[in-house]
Amino acid sequence: MKKSKKRAKSLGPLIVSFLIAMGLIPVLIVLLLNLRIMTTMIGSRISIEEKNSTERIADRLDGIQTGVENILQTIVTQPEVLNPVTNFTEQENLRRVLALVKEADVNIEDIYYVPQGKTLISSVRMDDAESKFLTRPWYKAATGAPGKMVWSEPLADRNTGRIVMTLSMTVEKSGKQVGVIGVDVNFAEIGRIIEKTKVGNTGRMVLTTKDGLVLGSGIEKEIGTSLAKAPYFQKMTGDQGHVKTNTGQSYYAKTKTGLVTFAGVQKQELNNERNSFIKSAAIVVVGWGIIGSLIALMLSKVIIQAARVLVNSFKRASEGDLTAKITNIRMTASDQQKAERHPWMKKIFGTGEIKENGTEVDQIANAYNDMLTGFAGLVQGIQEESINIADMSISLAEISKQTSSATEEVSDTITGIAQATSSQAVDAERTVTEMNQLGEVIEVIHQSAVDMNSDAKKATEINMRNSELMFHVHESWEIEREKLGTLVTNMSSMNADIQDINKIIQVITNISSQTNLLALNASIEAARAGEAGKGFAVVAEEVRKLAEQSSASTKDIEGIIEEIQLKSSGMVGQVTDSYEGGEKQTRAINDAIDSANKVSDKFEQLIQEIQAVDMLSQEVKKQKDGVMFSVENISASTQENSAGTEEVSANAEEILATMEEFSTNISELEKIAELLRFQANAFKTK
């Protein structure tokens, strides 16, 4: 009974598995990387959408609130508001102004004004008596902070039921409070924007107060509820940022009045897109696996056939037959016949004949054939040269001694070089440290130049504002000087008029004296007339008394006029002095304006010089970076040289030890040469 031959193992299954794995692994790696990149990109996109949506709503809210504040600031300067409301016409005029302002802004729910001690006047004709609004938060807040704008907490409007915030402030005229005005701001427009805004495919936005009351949401039923106990609401620590939620991640931003906007997506946002990608990836993997398996089977068959040809040739060569060259990689004639019947197989796999410039298999066969040819020549050479090996071994022994001596000298030299290189490496590292310190100093200089530039610009702006103020003061003072000039002229004219009055008084005095003389003459004539002139004497006496009284009154008036003249002259002198002092003040103001302009010019020059210093510091920084790079390269090269010299020194010592072993083994070379010649003769080379 014959012993059964053990079947040899085949690389076919391993090759097929390897080729399939090599085809699928890169695909899987690429798909996994794409999945990761897609996940990262989706997360980044969602974060950006959340941030942009939230900040857009927050900016819109701030814009609305700023606009309402500007409107309120304009309203309180209107005469209809500042003047007292005393009748129905004035009340309706005020209501018309409030209604006109309300209609101009869709975000305003109502505007109402409370004159001091009067009934509330509403733009929508919802007036209230004093007893109804005195306890309202907006009224109390405004009266508690006179002259300041105050935002109330969001509350439901008593007329419409919508959530509103009220901006209120006191109205003052000549430092006295004349009323309180309030503006109700609704969030209908913002609510519509929030309701329509979509973050990703599943996300939404929410607008809340600082206490968590929902004012607007993509889900209508959430409006009016509270999020104060929600974990993500309690995790807010700043004015804006991301917070973790039960369904994912949300972004929030706060307005200047404390309102909070949220934007977030559901976890399924990412899961849906990931699942879709995984399904597509699975189809690609399965399809590519099938194609790869077919390709692997065909390639493994070709490889196995070539391997069998090579194994057969190697086996013959191992038995000493150096003529076993490969001319065709097809094992059987049937394989060649299949290739003839199917031209496409011939185009893909070839005919099997070994070509000079063929595939890798052809190159292996050619290399194997060349190896056999060369090995045959080598064997022949070994046979011929084995005789000379003994003679050469003697020469090698002498050479090994000389080499050992030279190696010792090289080792000593390399040790010295290694020590010098180590010292250079230390110096290079010290230079790197000092250059880093220099870089820090340059950075401080650069930052100082930037700060100086900023401060100089601010100082220039302040000086420009001072120049403008001085110019306004100059204009105002010129107007006052003109008024003083006019006053001097008027006072001089008045003084002249007083002089004219004095002349009139002199005339009256003369008339009084003459009247007195006439009365005296009349008395004398009455005395001469006797009894008949008594009545005339009485009249003359009365006329004389009137003349004396007129004279006395005229003297009093003259005294008063003299006193007025003295005061008028003093006032004219004072006003004239003020006018002349005004001219000096004008010259001083002009000098101050010129000085301010010169200071501005100097600041401009200073800014230009600071900018030049900044540019120079940046250039020094660039040069420092270049020097730093070069020094680091020198340091690295020095360290590499040091390590290399140490390694060469170690190699030299190892070579020295090797040469000693080489000398010991040369004696065995002669014996090996004889044995080699005997074995070489066993090969078949022809």
C-alpha positions as CSV (number, residue, x, y, z in Angstrom):
1,M,0.0,0.0,0.0
2,K,1.4,3.4,-1.1
3,K,1.7,6.2,1.3
4,S,-0.6,9.1,0.3
5,K,1.1,12.4,-0.6
6,K,0.3,15.3,1.7
7,R,-1.4,18.1,-0.1
8,A,0.5,21.4,-0.1
9,K,-1.1,24.5,1.3
10,S,-2.2,27.2,-1.1
11,L,-1.9,31.0,-0.9
12,G,-5.0,31.4,-3.0
13,P,-7.5,32.0,-0.2
14,L,-5.1,34.3,1.6
15,I,-4.4,36.3,-1.6
16,V,-8.2,36.6,-2.3
17,S,-8.8,37.7,1.3
18,F,-5.9,40.1,1.2
19,L,-7.0,41.7,-2.0
20,I,-10.6,42.0,-0.9
21,A,-9.4,43.5,2.4
22,M,-7.1,45.9,0.6
23,G,-10.0,47.0,-1.6
24,L,-12.5,47.4,1.2
25,I,-10.4,48.8,4.0
26,P,-9.5,52.0,2.2
27,V,-13.2,52.4,1.2
28,L,-14.2,51.9,4.8
29,I,-11.6,54.3,6.1
30,V,-12.6,56.9,3.6
31,L,-16.3,56.4,4.5
32,L,-15.6,56.6,8.2
33,L,-13.5,59.7,7.7
34,N,-16.2,61.2,5.6
35,L,-18.8,60.3,8.2
36,R,-16.7,62.0,10.9
37,I,-16.1,65.1,8.6
38,M,-19.8,65.2,7.8
39,T,-20.7,65.0,11.5
40,T,-18.2,67.7,12.3
41,M,-19.4,69.9,9.4
42,I,-23.0,69.4,10.3
43,G,-22.3,70.2,14.0
44,S,-20.3,73.3,12.9
45,R,-23.1,74.3,10.5
46,I,-25.7,73.9,13.1
47,S,-23.7,75.9,15.7
48,I,-23.2,78.7,13.1
49,E,-26.9,78.7,12.2
50,E,-27.8,78.8,15.9
51,K,-25.4,81.7,16.6
52,N,-26.4,83.7,13.5
53,S,-30.1,83.2,14.1
54,T,-29.8,84.1,17.8
55,E,-27.6,87.1,17.3
56,R,-29.8,88.3,14.4
57,I,-32.9,88.3,16.7
58,A,-30.9,89.8,19.6
59,D,-29.7,92.6,17.3
60,R,-33.2,93.2,16.0
61,L,-34.5,93.4,19.6
62,D,-31.8,95.9,20.6
63,G,-32.6,97.8,17.4
64,I,-36.3,98.0,18.3
65,Q,-35.6,99.0,21.9
66,T,-33.0,101.6,20.8
67,G,-35.5,103.0,18.2
68,V,-38.3,103.2,20.8
69,E,-35.9,105.0,23.2
70,N,-35.0,107.5,20.4
71,I,-38.7,108.0,19.7
72,L,-39.5,108.6,23.4
73,Q,-36.6,111.1,23.6
74,T,-38.1,113.0,20.6
75,I,-41.6,113.0,22.0
76,V,-40.6,114.6,25.4
77,T,-39.3,117.6,23.5
78,Q,-42.6,118.3,21.6
79,P,-44.5,121.4,22.7
80,E,-47.8,119.5,22.9
81,V,-46.2,117.4,25.7
82,L,-44.2,120.1,27.5
83,N,-47.1,122.6,27.6
84,P,-49.9,122.2,30.1
85,V,-53.1,120.3,29.0
86,T,-55.9,122.6,30.1
87,N,-58.8,121.8,27.7
88,F,-60.2,119.2,25.4
89,T,-58.6,120.7,22.3
90,E,-55.1,120.5,23.7
91,Q,-55.8,117.0,24.9
92,E,-56.8,115.9,21.4
93,N,-53.8,117.6,19.8
94,L,-51.6,115.7,22.2
95,R,-53.5,112.4,21.4
96,R,-53.0,113.1,17.7
97,V,-49.3,113.5,18.1
98,L,-49.1,110.2,20.2
99,A,-51.2,108.3,17.6
100,L,-49.1,109.6,14.8
101,V,-45.9,108.4,16.5
102,K,-47.5,105.0,17.2
103,E,-48.6,104.5,13.6
104,A,-45.0,105.2,12.5
105,D,-43.6,102.1,14.3
106,V,-45.4,98.7,14.1
107,N,-43.6,97.6,17.3
108,I,-45.4,100.1,19.4
109,E,-48.7,98.9,21.0
110,D,-49.7,102.1,22.7
111,I,-48.3,105.5,23.8
112,Y,-49.8,107.3,26.8
113,Y,-49.0,110.5,28.6
114,V,-50.0,111.5,32.2
115,P,-49.9,115.3,32.7
116,Q,-49.2,116.2,36.3
117,G,-52.4,115.7,38.3
118,K,-54.4,114.9,35.2
119,T,-56.1,111.9,33.5
120,L,-54.0,109.5,31.4
121,I,-54.2,110.3,27.7
122,S,-53.8,107.2,25.4
123,S,-53.0,107.1,21.7
124,V,-55.7,104.4,21.3
125,R,-58.3,106.3,23.4
126,M,-58.0,104.0,26.4
127,D,-57.8,106.8,28.9
128,D,-57.6,106.1,32.7
129,A,-58.3,108.0,35.8
130,E,-55.5,108.9,38.1
131,S,-56.4,106.2,40.6
132,K,-55.9,103.4,38.1
133,F,-52.3,104.2,36.9
134,L,-50.6,105.5,40.1
135,T,-49.8,101.9,41.2
136,R,-48.7,100.5,37.9
137,P,-45.0,99.4,37.7
138,W,-44.1,101.6,34.7
139,Y,-45.5,104.8,36.5
140,K,-43.7,104.0,39.8
141,A,-40.5,103.2,38.0
142,A,-40.5,106.4,36.0
143,T,-41.3,108.6,39.0
144,G,-38.7,106.8,41.0
145,A,-35.9,107.7,38.5
146,P,-36.7,111.2,37.3
147,G,-35.3,112.1,33.9
148,K,-34.2,108.6,33.1
149,M,-35.7,106.0,30.7
150,V,-36.9,102.9,32.5
151,W,-37.9,99.5,31.0
152,S,-40.5,97.5,32.8
153,E,-40.8,93.8,33.1
154,P,-42.8,92.1,30.3
155,L,-46.5,92.0,31.3
156,A,-49.8,91.2,29.5
157,D,-51.4,94.3,28.0
158,R,-54.7,95.0,29.8
159,N,-56.5,95.8,26.5
160,T,-55.1,93.2,24.0
161,G,-53.7,90.5,26.3
162,R,-50.4,90.5,24.4
163,I,-47.1,90.5,26.2
164,V,-45.6,93.9,26.2
165,M,-42.7,95.9,27.8
166,T,-43.2,99.5,28.8
167,L,-40.5,102.2,28.4
168,S,-41.4,105.2,30.6
169,M,-39.8,108.4,31.9
170,T,-40.8,111.7,33.5
171,V,-41.3,114.8,31.4
172,E,-39.6,117.9,32.8
173,K,-39.7,121.5,31.8
174,S,-37.4,124.1,33.3
175,G,-36.3,121.5,35.9
176,K,-39.8,120.8,37.0
177,Q,-41.7,117.6,36.4
178,V,-44.8,118.2,34.2
179,G,-45.9,114.6,33.5
180,V,-45.0,110.9,32.9
181,I,-45.0,109.3,29.4
182,G,-45.0,105.6,28.6
183,V,-44.6,103.4,25.5
184,D,-45.9,99.8,25.3
185,V,-43.7,97.7,23.0
186,N,-45.1,94.5,21.6
187,F,-43.1,91.6,20.2
188,A,-45.5,90.6,17.4
189,E,-43.0,91.2,14.6
190,I,-40.2,89.4,16.5
191,G,-42.6,86.6,17.4
192,R,-43.5,86.1,13.7
193,I,-39.8,86.0,12.8
194,I,-39.1,83.5,15.6
195,E,-42.0,81.4,14.5
196,K,-40.9,81.3,10.9
197,T,-37.1,80.9,11.6
198,K,-35.9,77.3,11.2
199,V,-32.5,76.2,12.5
200,G,-31.4,73.3,10.4
201,N,-34.3,70.9,9.6
202,T,-35.6,70.2,13.2
203,G,-34.5,73.3,15.1
204,R,-36.4,76.3,16.4
205,M,-36.0,79.6,18.3
206,V,-37.3,80.8,21.6
207,L,-37.5,84.3,23.1
208,T,-37.8,84.6,26.9
209,T,-37.5,87.2,29.6
210,K,-34.5,87.1,32.0
211,D,-36.8,85.2,34.4
212,G,-37.7,82.5,31.8
213,L,-41.1,83.6,30.6
214,V,-41.5,82.6,27.0
215,L,-42.5,85.6,24.8
216,G,-42.1,83.9,21.4
217,S,-41.4,80.4,20.1
218,G,-41.5,78.2,17.1
219,I,-44.0,76.1,19.0
220,E,-47.0,78.2,19.7
221,K,-48.1,76.3,22.8
222,E,-44.8,77.3,24.6
223,I,-45.7,81.0,24.5
224,G,-46.6,82.2,28.0
225,T,-44.9,79.2,29.8
226,S,-41.8,79.4,31.9
227,L,-38.4,77.9,31.3
228,A,-36.9,79.1,34.5
229,K,-36.4,75.6,35.9
230,A,-35.0,74.2,32.6
231,P,-31.4,73.0,33.2
232,Y,-30.1,74.8,30.1
233,F,-31.7,78.1,31.2
234,Q,-30.0,77.8,34.6
235,K,-26.6,77.0,32.9
236,M,-26.4,80.5,31.3
237,T,-23.3,82.3,32.7
238,G,-22.6,85.2,30.3
239,D,-24.3,87.4,27.7
240,Q,-24.0,84.7,25.0
241,G,-22.7,81.2,24.4
242,H,-23.6,77.5,23.9
243,V,-25.4,75.4,26.6
244,K,-26.2,71.7,26.6
245,T,-29.8,70.7,26.4
246,N,-31.6,67.3,26.7
247,T,-32.0,67.2,23.0
248,G,-28.6,68.6,21.9
249,Q,-26.9,72.0,22.0
250,S,-28.4,75.5,22.0
251,Y,-27.0,78.9,21.5
252,Y,-28.3,81.9,23.6
253,A,-27.8,85.7,23.5
254,K,-29.0,88.4,25.9
255,T,-30.2,91.9,24.9
256,K,-29.4,95.0,26.8
257,T,-32.8,94.9,28.6
258,G,-32.3,91.3,29.7
259,L,-34.4,89.4,27.1
260,V,-32.9,86.1,26.1
261,T,-33.0,84.4,22.6
262,F,-32.4,80.6,22.2
263,A,-31.7,78.6,19.1
264,G,-31.3,74.8,19.0
265,V,-31.9,71.6,17.1
266,Q,-33.1,68.1,18.0
267,K,-30.7,65.2,18.3
268,Q,-32.4,63.6,15.3
269,E,-31.1,66.4,13.1
270,L,-27.7,64.8,13.1
271,N,-29.0,61.2,13.3
272,N,-31.1,61.5,10.2
273,E,-28.3,62.7,8.0
274,R,-25.9,60.2,9.6
275,N,-28.3,57.3,8.9
276,S,-28.8,58.5,5.3
277,F,-25.0,58.6,4.8
278,I,-24.6,55.1,6.4
279,K,-27.2,53.6,4.1
280,S,-25.4,55.0,1.0
281,A,-22.0,53.9,2.4
282,A,-23.3,50.3,3.0
283,I,-24.5,50.1,-0.7
284,V,-21.1,51.3,-1.8
285,V,-19.2,48.8,0.5
286,V,-21.3,45.9,-0.7
287,G,-21.0,46.8,-4.4
288,W,-17.3,47.4,-4.1
289,G,-16.9,44.1,-2.1
290,I,-18.6,42.1,-4.9
291,I,-16.4,43.7,-7.6
292,G,-13.3,43.4,-5.5
293,S,-14.0,39.7,-4.9
294,L,-14.3,39.0,-8.6
295,I,-11.1,40.9,-9.3
296,A,-9.3,39.1,-6.5
297,L,-10.3,35.7,-7.7
298,M,-9.0,36.3,-11.2
299,L,-5.8,37.9,-9.9
300,S,-5.2,35.1,-7.4
301,K,-5.5,32.5,-10.2
302,V,-2.9,34.3,-12.3
303,I,-0.6,34.7,-9.2
304,I,-1.0,31.1,-8.2
305,Q,-0.1,29.9,-11.7
306,A,3.0,32.0,-11.8
307,A,3.9,30.9,-8.3
308,R,3.7,27.2,-9.3
309,V,6.0,27.8,-12.3
310,L,8.4,29.6,-10.1
311,V,8.3,26.9,-7.5
312,N,9.0,24.2,-10.1
313,S,12.0,26.1,-11.4
314,F,13.3,26.9,-7.9
315,K,13.1,23.2,-7.0
316,R,15.2,22.2,-10.0
317,A,17.7,24.9,-9.2
318,S,17.9,23.8,-5.6
319,E,18.9,20.3,-6.9
320,G,21.9,21.9,-8.6
321,D,20.4,22.4,-12.1
322,L,21.4,25.9,-13.0
323,T,19.9,25.5,-16.5
324,A,16.3,25.4,-15.2
325,K,15.3,28.8,-16.7
326,I,11.6,30.0,-17.0
327,T,10.3,30.7,-20.5
328,N,6.5,30.6,-19.9
329,I,4.3,31.0,-16.8
330,R,1.4,28.9,-18.1
331,M,1.3,25.5,-16.4
332,T,-0.7,23.6,-18.9
333,A,-1.5,23.7,-22.6
334,S,-5.2,23.9,-21.7
335,D,-4.6,27.3,-20.2
336,Q,-2.9,28.5,-23.3
337,Q,-5.8,27.2,-25.4
338,K,-8.4,29.1,-23.3
339,A,-6.3,32.2,-23.9
340,E,-6.4,31.6,-27.6
341,R,-10.2,31.0,-27.6
342,H,-10.9,34.1,-25.5
343,P,-8.8,37.1,-26.8
344,W,-9.9,39.3,-23.9
345,M,-8.2,36.9,-21.5
346,K,-5.0,37.3,-23.6
347,K,-5.3,41.1,-23.5
348,I,-5.8,41.0,-19.7
349,F,-3.5,38.2,-18.6
350,G,-1.3,37.8,-21.6
351,T,0.0,34.6,-23.3
352,G,2.3,33.6,-20.5
353,E,5.5,34.1,-22.5
354,I,8.3,35.8,-20.7
355,K,9.1,39.2,-22.2
356,E,12.1,41.4,-21.7
357,N,9.9,44.5,-20.8
358,G,6.8,42.6,-19.5
359,T,4.9,42.7,-16.2
360,E,6.3,42.3,-12.7
361,V,5.9,38.5,-13.1
362,D,8.0,38.7,-16.3
363,Q,10.5,40.8,-14.5
364,I,10.7,38.2,-11.7
365,A,11.2,35.4,-14.2
366,N,13.9,37.5,-16.1
367,A,15.6,38.3,-12.9
368,Y,15.5,34.6,-11.9
369,N,16.9,33.6,-15.3
370,D,19.6,36.3,-14.9
371,M,20.3,35.0,-11.4
372,L,20.8,31.5,-12.7
373,T,23.1,32.7,-15.4
374,G,25.0,34.9,-13.0
375,F,25.0,32.2,-10.4
376,A,26.4,29.7,-12.9
377,G,29.2,32.1,-13.8
378,L,29.7,32.7,-10.1
379,V,30.1,29.0,-9.4
380,Q,32.6,28.8,-12.2
381,G,34.4,31.8,-10.8
382,I,34.4,30.3,-7.3
383,Q,35.9,27.2,-8.7
384,E,38.6,29.2,-10.3
385,E,39.2,31.7,-7.6
386,S,39.1,29.5,-4.5
387,I,42.7,28.7,-5.0
388,N,43.6,32.4,-4.6
389,I,41.6,32.8,-1.4
390,A,44.4,31.3,0.7
391,D,47.0,33.8,-0.6
392,M,44.6,36.7,-0.1
393,S,43.9,35.7,3.5
394,I,47.6,36.4,4.4
395,S,47.3,39.9,2.9
396,L,44.0,40.5,4.7
397,A,45.7,39.7,8.0
398,E,48.3,42.4,7.5
399,I,45.6,44.9,6.3
400,S,43.5,44.2,9.3
401,K,46.4,45.2,11.6
402,Q,46.9,48.5,9.8
403,T,43.1,49.1,9.8
404,S,43.0,48.5,13.6
405,S,45.7,51.1,14.2
406,A,44.0,53.7,11.9
407,T,40.6,53.1,13.6
408,E,42.1,53.9,17.0
409,E,43.4,57.2,15.8
410,V,40.0,58.0,14.1
411,S,38.2,57.2,17.4
412,D,40.4,59.6,19.4
413,T,39.8,62.4,16.8
414,I,36.1,61.9,16.7
415,T,35.9,62.0,20.5
416,G,37.5,65.5,20.4
417,I,35.1,66.7,17.7
418,A,32.1,65.4,19.8
419,Q,33.2,67.4,22.8
420,A,33.6,70.6,20.7
421,T,30.2,70.0,19.1
422,S,28.5,69.6,22.5
423,S,30.0,73.0,23.6
424,Q,28.6,74.6,20.4
425,A,25.2,73.1,21.0
426,V,25.1,74.6,24.5
427,D,26.0,78.1,23.1
428,A,23.3,77.7,20.4
429,E,20.7,76.9,23.0
430,R,21.7,80.0,25.1
431,T,21.5,82.1,21.9
432,V,17.9,80.8,21.3
433,T,16.9,81.7,24.8
434,E,18.3,85.2,24.5
435,M,16.6,85.7,21.1
436,N,13.3,84.6,22.7
437,Q,13.8,87.2,25.4
438,L,14.6,89.8,22.7
439,G,11.4,88.8,20.9
440,E,9.3,89.4,24.1
441,V,10.9,92.9,24.5
442,I,10.1,93.7,20.9
443,E,6.5,92.5,21.4
444,V,6.2,94.8,24.4
445,I,7.6,97.8,22.4
446,H,5.1,97.0,19.6
447,Q,2.2,96.8,22.0
448,S,3.3,100.1,23.6
449,A,3.4,101.8,20.1
450,V,-0.1,100.5,19.4
451,D,-1.3,101.8,22.7
452,M,0.4,105.2,22.2
453,N,-1.2,105.4,18.7
454,S,-4.6,104.7,20.2
455,D,-4.1,107.2,23.0
456,A,-2.8,109.9,20.6
457,K,-5.9,109.4,18.3
458,K,-8.2,109.7,21.3
459,A,-6.4,112.9,22.5
460,T,-6.7,114.3,18.9
461,E,-10.4,113.7,19.0
462,I,-10.8,115.3,22.4
463,N,-8.7,118.3,21.2
464,M,-10.9,118.6,18.1
465,R,-14.0,118.6,20.3
466,N,-12.3,121.3,22.5
467,S,-11.6,123.4,19.4
468,E,-15.2,123.1,18.3
469,L,-16.4,124.1,21.8
470,M,-14.0,127.1,21.8
471,F,-15.3,128.2,18.4
472,H,-18.9,128.0,19.7
473,V,-17.8,130.0,22.7
474,H,-16.2,132.5,20.4
475,E,-19.4,132.9,18.3
476,S,-21.5,133.2,21.5
477,W,-19.2,135.8,22.9
478,E,-19.2,137.9,19.7
479,I,-23.0,138.0,19.9
480,E,-22.8,139.1,23.5
481,R,-20.2,141.8,22.6
482,E,-22.5,143.1,19.9
483,K,-25.3,143.3,22.5
484,L,-22.9,145.2,24.9
485,G,-22.1,147.6,22.1
486,T,-25.7,148.2,21.4
487,L,-26.3,148.7,25.2
488,V,-23.4,151.3,25.4
489,T,-25.0,153.2,22.5
490,N,-28.4,153.1,24.1
491,M,-27.0,154.2,27.5
492,S,-25.2,157.1,25.8
493,S,-28.4,158.1,24.0
494,M,-30.4,157.8,27.3
495,N,-27.7,160.0,29.0
496,A,-28.2,162.6,26.3
497,D,-32.0,162.4,26.7
498,I,-31.5,163.1,30.5
499,Q,-29.4,166.2,29.6
500,D,-32.3,167.4,27.5
501,I,-34.7,166.8,30.4
502,N,-32.4,168.9,32.6
503,K,-32.7,171.7,30.0
504,I,-36.5,171.5,30.2
505,I,-36.3,171.6,34.0
506,Q,-34.2,174.9,33.7
507,V,-36.9,176.3,31.5
508,I,-39.6,175.3,34.1
509,T,-37.5,176.9,36.9
510,N,-37.2,180.1,35.0
511,I,-40.9,180.1,34.3
512,S,-41.6,179.5,38.1
513,S,-39.3,182.4,39.0
514,Q,-41.0,184.7,36.5
515,T,-44.4,183.6,37.8
516,N,-43.3,184.3,41.4
517,L,-42.2,187.8,40.3
518,L,-45.5,188.4,38.5
519,A,-47.4,187.3,41.7
520,L,-45.3,189.7,43.8
521,N,-46.1,192.5,41.4
522,A,-49.7,191.6,41.5
523,S,-49.7,191.7,45.3
524,I,-48.1,195.2,45.2
525,E,-50.7,196.4,42.8
526,A,-53.5,194.9,44.9
527,A,-52.2,196.7,47.9
528,R,-52.3,200.0,46.1
529,A,-55.8,199.3,45.0
530,G,-57.0,199.1,48.6
531,E,-60.3,197.3,49.3
532,A,-61.0,196.8,45.6
533,G,-57.8,194.8,45.1
534,K,-58.1,192.4,48.0
535,G,-59.6,189.6,45.9
536,F,-56.9,190.1,43.3
537,A,-54.3,190.0,46.2
538,V,-55.7,186.6,47.3
539,V,-55.3,185.3,43.8
540,A,-51.8,186.7,43.5
541,E,-50.9,185.1,46.8
542,E,-52.1,181.7,45.6
543,V,-50.3,182.1,42.3
544,R,-47.1,182.9,44.2
545,K,-47.5,179.8,46.4
546,L,-48.0,177.7,43.3
547,A,-44.9,179.2,41.8
548,E,-42.9,178.4,44.9
549,Q,-44.2,174.9,45.0
550,S,-43.3,174.5,41.3
551,S,-39.9,175.8,42.0
552,A,-39.4,173.4,45.0
553,S,-40.7,170.4,42.9
554,T,-38.4,171.5,40.0
555,K,-35.4,171.4,42.4
556,D,-36.4,168.0,43.6
557,I,-36.7,166.8,40.1
558,E,-33.4,168.3,39.3
559,G,-31.8,166.5,42.2
560,I,-33.3,163.2,41.1
561,I,-32.1,163.8,37.5
562,E,-28.6,164.6,38.8
563,E,-28.6,161.4,40.7
564,I,-29.8,159.5,37.6
565,Q,-27.1,161.2,35.6
566,L,-24.4,160.0,38.0
567,K,-25.8,156.4,38.0
568,S,-26.2,156.5,34.2
569,S,-22.6,157.7,33.7
570,G,-21.4,155.0,36.1
571,M,-23.4,152.4,34.1
572,V,-22.0,153.7,30.8
573,G,-18.5,153.5,32.2
574,Q,-19.1,149.9,33.5
575,V,-20.6,148.8,30.2
576,T,-17.8,150.4,28.3
577,D,-15.3,148.6,30.5
578,S,-17.2,145.3,29.9
579,Y,-17.1,145.9,26.2
580,E,-13.4,146.6,26.2
581,G,-12.9,143.5,28.4
582,G,-14.9,141.5,25.9
583,E,-12.5,142.6,23.2
584,K,-9.6,141.3,25.3
585,Q,-11.6,138.1,26.0
586,T,-12.2,137.7,22.2
587,R,-8.5,138.0,21.6
588,A,-7.8,135.4,24.3
589,I,-10.3,133.0,22.8
590,N,-8.8,133.4,19.4
591,D,-5.4,132.7,20.9
592,A,-6.8,129.6,22.6
593,I,-8.3,128.4,19.3
594,D,-5.0,128.9,17.5
595,S,-3.2,127.0,20.3
596,A,-5.7,124.1,20.0
597,N,-5.2,124.0,16.2
598,K,-1.4,123.9,16.8
599,V,-1.9,121.1,19.4
600,S,-4.0,119.1,16.8
601,D,-1.2,119.5,14.2
602,K,1.4,118.3,16.7
603,F,-0.8,115.3,17.6
604,E,-1.1,114.4,13.9
605,Q,2.8,114.5,13.7
606,L,3.0,112.4,16.8
607,I,0.5,109.8,15.4
608,Q,2.6,109.6,12.2
609,E,5.8,109.1,14.2
610,I,4.2,106.5,16.4
611,Q,3.0,104.7,13.3
612,A,6.5,104.8,11.9
613,V,7.8,103.3,15.2
614,D,5.1,100.6,15.0
615,M,6.2,99.7,11.5
616,L,9.9,99.6,12.5
617,S,9.1,97.4,15.5
618,Q,7.2,95.0,13.2
619,E,10.1,95.0,10.8
620,V,12.5,94.2,13.8
621,K,10.1,91.5,14.8
622,K,10.3,90.0,11.3
623,Q,14.1,90.2,11.3
624,K,14.1,88.6,14.8
625,D,12.0,85.7,13.6
626,G,14.5,85.2,10.7
627,V,17.4,85.2,13.0
628,M,15.6,83.0,15.5
629,F,14.8,80.5,12.7
630,S,18.5,80.4,11.6
631,V,19.8,80.0,15.2
632,E,17.3,77.2,15.8
633,N,18.5,75.5,12.6
634,I,22.2,76.0,13.8
635,S,21.3,74.5,17.2
636,A,19.5,71.6,15.6
637,S,22.4,70.9,13.2
638,T,24.9,71.2,16.1
639,Q,22.9,68.7,18.1
640,E,22.7,66.4,15.1
641,N,26.5,66.7,14.5
642,S,27.1,66.0,18.2
643,A,25.0,62.9,18.1
644,G,26.5,61.9,14.8
645,T,30.1,62.2,16.1
646,E,29.2,60.2,19.2
647,E,27.7,57.5,17.0
648,V,30.7,57.5,14.7
649,S,33.0,57.2,17.7
650,A,31.0,54.2,18.9
651,N,31.1,52.7,15.4
652,A,34.9,53.2,15.3
653,E,35.3,51.3,18.5
654,E,33.0,48.6,17.2
655,I,35.0,48.4,13.9
656,L,38.2,48.0,16.0
657,A,36.6,45.1,17.8
658,T,35.4,43.7,14.5
659,M,38.9,43.9,13.0
660,E,40.2,41.9,15.9
661,E,37.6,39.2,15.2
662,F,38.4,39.5,11.5
663,S,42.0,38.7,12.1
664,T,41.1,35.7,14.2
665,N,38.8,34.4,11.4
666,I,41.2,34.8,8.5
667,S,43.0,31.6,9.6
668,E,39.8,29.7,9.0
669,L,39.5,31.1,5.5
670,E,41.9,28.7,3.9
671,K,40.0,25.7,5.2
672,I,36.7,27.2,3.9
673,A,38.3,27.9,0.5
674,E,39.1,24.2,0.0
675,L,35.6,23.2,1.1
676,L,34.1,25.8,-1.2
677,R,35.9,24.5,-4.3
678,F,34.7,21.0,-3.5
679,Q,31.0,22.1,-3.2
680,A,31.2,24.3,-6.3
681,N,32.1,21.4,-8.5
682,A,28.8,19.8,-7.6
683,F,26.7,22.4,-9.6
684,K,25.7,21.8,-13.2
685,T,26.5,24.9,-15.2
686,K,26.4,23.6,-18.9
